[in-house]
Amino acid sequence: MKKLLKALPLILFSAIIAFSFNGEDPRTNISPNTKVFICVSEGAYAYHYKKNCRGLGNCKHEIKEVTLEEAFKKGKKKLCGWED
């Protein structure tokens, strides 16, 4: 019984997290129509909120403004590490 009482807060916390997740990125919670910037390169994997983001500094190809939905379709499914 004591072990159960010790584990109860962890169980409750886990349940709250599991039920509150709606499939969207909890840090951003942005619309698929939000404009973002991507580097048009096969090696690029992230999207950026700002055109002058430090992460786009390495882009040797075109930097393009697209919707978040378009960025995901092009394989840019992660927010740049400099912006999260």
C-alpha positions as CSV (number, residue, x, y, z in Angstrom):
1,M,0.0,0.0,0.0
2,K,2.9,2.4,0.8
3,K,4.5,1.7,-2.5
4,L,1.2,2.5,-4.3
5,L,0.9,5.8,-2.4
6,K,4.5,6.7,-3.4
7,A,3.8,6.0,-7.0
8,L,0.4,7.7,-7.2
9,P,1.8,11.2,-8.0
10,L,3.8,9.8,-10.9
11,I,0.8,7.9,-12.2
12,L,-1.4,11.0,-12.0
13,F,1.2,13.2,-13.7
14,S,1.6,10.7,-16.5
15,A,-2.2,10.5,-17.0
16,I,-2.5,14.3,-17.2
17,I,0.2,14.5,-19.8
18,A,-1.2,11.6,-21.8
19,F,-4.7,13.0,-21.9
20,S,-3.7,16.6,-22.6
21,F,-1.6,15.8,-25.7
22,N,-3.6,16.6,-28.9
23,G,-1.0,15.7,-31.5
24,E,0.2,19.3,-32.0
25,D,3.6,20.5,-31.0
26,P,2.9,21.8,-27.4
27,R,5.6,24.4,-27.6
28,T,4.2,26.0,-30.7
29,N,0.6,25.1,-31.0
30,I,0.4,27.0,-34.3
31,S,-1.9,26.9,-37.3
32,P,-0.9,24.9,-40.4
33,N,-1.3,28.2,-42.3
34,T,1.3,30.0,-40.3
35,K,4.1,31.3,-42.6
36,V,7.6,29.9,-41.9
37,F,10.9,29.8,-43.7
38,I,12.7,26.8,-45.0
39,C,16.0,26.1,-46.8
40,V,15.2,24.4,-50.1
41,S,17.8,21.7,-49.9
42,E,17.5,17.9,-49.5
43,G,19.7,18.0,-46.4
44,A,17.7,20.7,-44.6
45,Y,15.2,19.3,-42.1
46,A,13.8,22.2,-40.1
47,Y,11.5,25.1,-40.4
48,H,12.1,28.6,-39.0
49,Y,9.9,31.5,-37.8
50,K,12.4,34.2,-38.8
51,K,14.1,34.6,-42.1
52,N,17.3,35.8,-40.3
53,C,17.4,32.8,-38.0
54,R,20.9,31.6,-37.2
55,G,20.0,28.1,-38.4
56,L,19.3,29.4,-41.9
57,G,22.8,30.9,-42.0
58,N,24.2,27.6,-43.3
59,C,21.7,27.4,-46.2
60,K,23.5,27.4,-49.5
61,H,20.3,27.1,-51.5
62,E,17.1,29.2,-51.8
63,I,15.4,30.3,-48.6
64,K,11.6,30.2,-49.2
65,E,8.6,31.4,-47.2
66,V,5.9,28.7,-47.1
67,T,3.1,27.6,-44.8
68,L,3.8,25.2,-42.0
69,E,1.7,22.6,-43.8
70,E,3.9,23.0,-47.0
71,A,7.0,22.8,-44.9
72,F,5.9,19.5,-43.4
73,K,5.1,18.1,-46.9
74,K,8.6,19.0,-47.9
75,G,10.0,17.1,-45.0
76,K,10.8,20.1,-42.7
77,K,9.0,18.7,-39.7
78,K,11.2,20.0,-36.9
79,L,11.4,23.5,-35.5
80,C,15.0,24.8,-35.7
81,G,17.0,24.2,-32.6
82,W,18.0,27.9,-32.4
83,E,14.3,28.8,-32.1
84,D,12.8,26.3,-29.7
